[in-house]
Amino acid sequence: MARDPKPRPRLTARTADRHVLYQRSVQAAETDAACYARWFKKYTGRDLRVLREDFCGTALLACHHVKRHRDNRAIGVDLHGPTLAWGRIHNVRPLLDAEQQRRLLLLQQNVLEVRSPKADAILALNFSYSVFKTRRELGAYIVNCHRSLKPGGMLFLDAWGGPDVLKQQTDRTRHKGFTYLWEQRRYDPISHEIVCAIHFEFPDGTKFRDAFVYDWRLWTLAELRELFEAAGFEDVHVLWEGTDKKTGTGNGVFRRKERGDMDEAWISIVVGRKRG
Ligand SMILES: C[S@@+](CC[C@H](N)C(=O)[O-])C[C@H]1O[C@@H](n2cnc3c(N)ncnc32)[C@H](O)[C@@H]1O
């Protein structure tokens, strides 16, 4: 068998790029783009054409949405200029040709204030809205989403919880060339504020500590549903992830449920629809 002339250099904390590692360990952007397009079609009977990815970071999901169809457009919103700039270099340019790039709009703005073109669907994933620590702020964000959607448009926010989430602990997941660590560092039962961090470890023994640190409020599904309804969303409900019988962890299959399970840790998606 022919040898790879340029073997990939081994990953080490000395040279690792935290965005590359994040995308490889946390995101499944191509699968998610396909999944939300399928759900949107199922809910509305329409094709998902204009997607807004809030808290888009490196805009990987927005890029994949644009790539899926020649009529697809995406709007990515993030406050942090350097992260958006990284996304332009490492995701937008390699993944999209010039025509596709014209169908992607990246806005360096606060999602609380952004005035974007109207979208068919807005996604806020990986719990990023948890930066809002008061009902007033999170409520204002959800109202802004409602205003930014076309009639019949949909908002999807993911959420997490369960007794395991409240424990001080670090979970480790091995990936090719590195280990991903998710640390639940501090949780305050009074305010529901939670501090979590992502670290990476490498086979040469080096560590990238605090690659990302999150200072969040842990919102409950009940609070999220109430805020969706207060903002004017209809048919507000939860998609609950099923459990893999062998591993006891999430199986990636989300179904509409009125009652959740008493799982140690769970992920779900809150869905709301703007009147059509
Ligand atoms: C956890 S990352 C999310 C990355 C990606 N969307 C994902 O699903 O993995 C959170 C992002 O939210 C951005 N962010 C935090 N507060 C924001 C705000 N008020 N408005 C816009 N972006 C914000 C940060 O700059 C960061 O890039």
The ligand as a Tripos MOL2 file, in Angstrom:
@<TRIPOS>MOLECULE
LIG
   27    29     1     0     0
SMALL
NO_CHARGES

@<TRIPOS>ATOM
      1 C1        -20.4980   27.9250   22.6510 C.3       1 LIG1
      2 S1        -20.0840   28.9910   21.2890 S.3       1 LIG1
      3 C2        -21.2160   28.3270   20.1270 C.3       1 LIG1
      4 C3        -20.5690   27.8670   18.8730 C.3       1 LIG1
      5 C4        -21.4850   27.1090   17.9240 C.3       1 LIG1
      6 N1        -22.6520   27.8720   17.5870 N.3       1 LIG1
      7 C5        -21.9030   25.7760   18.4630 C.2       1 LIG1
      8 O1        -23.0650   25.4100   18.3460 O.co2     1 LIG1
      9 O2        -21.0890   25.0210   18.9580 O.co2     1 LIG1
     10 C6        -20.8140   30.4830   21.8390 C.3       1 LIG1
     11 C7        -20.6360   31.6840   20.9230 C.3       1 LIG1
     12 O3        -21.5710   32.6940   21.3240 O.3       1 LIG1
     13 C8        -20.9930   33.9590   21.1180 C.3       1 LIG1
     14 N2        -21.7750   34.9330   21.9040 N.ar      1 LIG1
     15 C9        -21.8530   35.0350   23.2660 C.ar      1 LIG1
     16 N3        -22.7270   36.0050   23.6150 N.ar      1 LIG1
     17 C10       -23.2190   36.5280   22.4480 C.ar      1 LIG1
     18 C11       -24.1750   37.5380   22.1560 C.ar      1 LIG1
     19 N4        -24.8070   38.2200   23.1260 N.pl3     1 LIG1
     20 N5        -24.4440   37.8060   20.8560 N.ar      1 LIG1
     21 C12       -23.8170   37.1320   19.8680 C.ar      1 LIG1
     22 N6        -22.9090   36.1430   20.0950 N.ar      1 LIG1
     23 C13       -22.6230   35.8380   21.3720 C.ar      1 LIG1
     24 C14       -19.5400   33.7820   21.5130 C.3       1 LIG1
     25 O4        -18.7260   34.7590   20.9080 O.3       1 LIG1
     26 C15       -19.2720   32.3520   21.0090 C.3       1 LIG1
     27 O5        -18.6820   32.3640   19.7280 O.3       1 LIG1
@<TRIPOS>BOND
     1     1     2 1
     2     2     3 1
     3     2    10 1
     4     3     4 1
     5     4     5 1
     6     5     6 1
     7     5     7 1
     8     7     8 2
     9     7     9 1
    10    10    11 1
    11    11    12 1
    12    11    26 1
    13    12    13 1
    14    13    14 1
    15    13    24 1
    16    14    15 ar
    17    14    23 ar
    18    15    16 ar
    19    16    17 ar
    20    17    18 ar
    21    17    23 ar
    22    18    19 1
    23    18    20 ar
    24    20    21 ar
    25    21    22 ar
    26    22    23 ar
    27    24    25 1
    28    24    26 1
    29    26    27 1
@<TRIPOS>SUBSTRUCTURE
     1 LIG1         1 GROUP 0 **** ****
